[in-house]
């Protein structure tokens, strides 16, 4: 689990649109999804995929 997950600037910007009190939870969920799927870079597309699962 020492693999670092990076975020693109676009995905980070989208994450900042989430209310601050939910943001840590959302970040963890997205990073967990990325880790489970061997994704090391969270792009806008990955962000949107995960977000759709929770809507």
Buried (B, 14 or more C-beta within 10 A) or exposed (E): EEEEBEBBEEBBEBBEEBEEEEEEEBBEBBBEBBEEEEBEEBBBEBBEBBBEEEE
